[in-house]
Amino acid sequence: MTDMDLIAAVSHRIVPPDPSIADAVGTRHELATALADLVDNAIDAGARRVHIRFLTRGGALTDLLVMDDGRGMDEAAIDDAMTFARTRAYGDNDLGHYGLGLKAASLSQADALDVCSRAVGGVPVGRRITKDSPSYVETLDPHQVGDALAGPVFRIPGADAPHGTVVHWRGLRTALVSPDPDERTEWLGGRIEEVRDHLGLVFHRILARSRVEIGIDEFDADIGEAGAVRRVRGLDPLAGAVAGVRPIALDGAVDGRPFRLTAVILTESALRDPAVLASARSSTTAGGQGLYVYRRDRLLQIGGWNSVIRGGRNYERLRICLDVDDPLLDFVQINPEKSGVVLNATMRRAMREAVSDGGGRSFEDVLGLARSAAAAARRRAKRPIVLVEPRRGLSRQMYDAIGDAVEFSDTDPVYIRWKRLPGTSLVDVDLEGRTLWLNDLYRPALSGSSRPDDAPLLKTLLLLLHSRFFEGSYLGDRERRELGAWDSIIRAALDEELEHRGLRKGRTRE
């Protein structure tokens, strides 16, 4: 046989998991986070080299392999590894936490999971589970497992270790199914770069200390050849190597257990650093601002404030590192995908009370420095548009986006609100009340929400159109004629929009 043939199962056993675990397998994983979980396992197994292989057939991604040169597993170890939430003793430096990583990560992406392994001085062993029956564990033919481990597909390029593990995902559910080969190639290239960036961020400390080497390649099964290996480089999201970035250390304690926060305020050059850019792309917060949480040098969270502060445009340059050791796990909950944490209220308060050595700076002082840096950056930025400031009617995110793009005028801010207006006009400029009124008659059709920050696109466009009418102290004849012209155009567009939606017959345009 060849290592590409399906390895035959010679027996099976039933390993029933807790039903809640089986039902929730990998629901929050993405490709990059799932692969990071498998790299965790490889590092815990003492691997010096980890290799991720994207296997294609007919130009389409079909399989994915994660190979390592770690200690490998024997029969007992692989049975434990394929059992959901099997409790094991973790070492002081192990990255594993829940006992779910291998199964949850793999079955979040693939229909079937094969694990083939050989322990140091041991014999080949293999197991298989599927997404549909995760408690049905098949034992793979050991001879075929041995052949596969010795073959070119299951072997790390340039390595010849007699031990290690191969995790094989079959039936990938997340691969692009487009018939266009160029689209598939572009998609796969993009996914590989996303994985490289994510792994470079998550393991940057470990990579920097040369504890492990991570490579990625594509393997064309039709010709039996692998492409060039792409190395994963460490990406420090706190810009530790960028000149001018000065960390601020703050010490705190929660229930007598000490911790340290390391804050950085990114400089202009740091904002252009590849690691900072990669982390900003991966983060859910603007600019990648927020907390960067580590456990045993493994990055668990890329930005986000976890209700410690509200965040926003004044803190886009601020990043704070928190290292979580085991005593802090009573106050910091790690999610099963190891892609975020939850801080309890006690921990959040303790972080706000942290101070620098000697009490020279507090957490609030750091926030003040971040706000000052953001304000200085906005003053330096050239903004070609002057706009009246919206006070209410838009979300904080929209307010920040507008504030980053324009210069607010010196006039009083305006409110954007709904109320029933006489006639069919959509908009009324209330200069005295400093309010841009929208006709509540159309709210069900244009918004469908009762939130005060609803209809952001509509409100923003109307603000841009009517802002200048709020810059003076009164509306003259010229301004009123212009408003009338805008009103006529807007009502015509509104009538047509309602007609297209089947909400009105005929036009009301005057």
C-alpha positions, 0 to 999 in steps of 0.5 A: 500500500501507499501512505495515501491509501485509507488505513484499515480499522482492525477493531473499535471501542466505545468511549462515551463522553459527557453529552454536553462535550460531544455536542459542543465540540469546537463550536468556536474554533476557526482554522488558525485557532484549531491549528494552534491547539494542535501545536500546543499538544506537539510542544507539550510532547517535547517536539522541536519541530512542528510541520503543518501540511495542506494537502491538495488533490486536483487543485482543491484542499482535501486534507490537513496534517500536523506532524511533530517529532515529539515523544510520540504515544503508545497504546495507553497514551493514544487511548487517553488522547482520543477520550474527551476530557480525560483528566491527566497530570499536566507538567509545570510548562504544559500548554494544555488545559482542558483535555479537549484540544485535539478532538475539539480543534480537529472535529471543528474543521474536519469530518474525521480525525486520524492520529498516527504515532510512534513512541520512542522505542515503541511500535506504531499506533493509530486511532480514528474518530468522526464528527458524527460519532466522536465516542466511536474510537477505531483502532487502525492497522499498526502495519499500515500506520507504520508504512504511512509514518515512513512515507513522504506524506507523513514525514517532516521535510528534512527530518528523519525522527523515528518517533512523533505524531501525525494528526490527519484531518480528513473531509475538511468542511471549511475548504473553498469549493469554488470550481475556479482554480485561481480562486482556490489557489488565492483562497488557500494562499490567504488561509496559509498566511492567516495561519502563519500570522496567528501562530507567529503571534500566539507562539512568539515568545516560544519561537524567540527562545528557539524552543520549537520550529514551525513550518508550513507547506502545500503537498500536491497529492496528484504528483506526490510533491511538496512545495517550499516550506514557509517558516513561522516567524515570531510576531511580538504584538507589544512591539518589543523590538521597536525603538521608542516603545517604552513598557510601563510595569504595574504591579498588583495583587488579587486575594494576596496573589501578585500579578504584573501588567506591562503597558505599552503605548505604540509610537508611529513607527510601532504602528507600522511594525508587521507584528502590530499590524498582524495583531490588529488584523486578528483582534476584534478591537480597533487597532488591536487595543486592549489586553494581551493575556499569556499563560506559560508564554502562550498568547491566549487573547489578542486585544479586547478590554474584558470590561476593565475599561470601555476602550475606544479611539482614545486607547487605540495605541494602548496595549497591556500584557498580563501573564496568568500563572496557575494561582490566578486561574481562580480569577481568570477563566480560559475559554476551551479554544484558548482564544480568549479569557474572562476576568471576574470582577475581583480581577478587573478591580485589582487591575485598575488598582495596579501601580508601578514599583514605588507607586510612581504611576497608576493604572489611571495614569497609563490611561491618561498617557494613552489619551494624550498620545491619541489626542496628539496623533489626531492633532498631527493628522491632516483632516480635509473635512470639517463636520459638526459634532454628533452628540447623540444618535450614533454608536460610540464606534461610529462617533469614533470613526467620524472623529478619526476622519474629520475635524469637528467644528467649533459650533455646538454639537447636534443631536440626531433623533426621530419624531413624527414630522408634519408632511412627508419630509424625511429630515428637518433641520432644527437650528435652535434645538441643535437637532437633526430630526428624522421623520418617525413615519419612515422608521419601521421601513428604514430602521426596524429598530428602536435603539437610539443608535439605529440606522447608522448608514442613513444617519451618517449620510444625512449628517454629512449632507446637513452638517454645514447648515448647523454652522451658522446662527440662522438659516437665510433664504439661500440656505432654505432654498438649498434645504428645499432642493435636498428635501425634494431629492431625498423624498423622490429617492425615499419614494422609489426605495419604498416602492422597490420594497413593496411598501408604497404604491405611487409617489408622493413627490410634489 
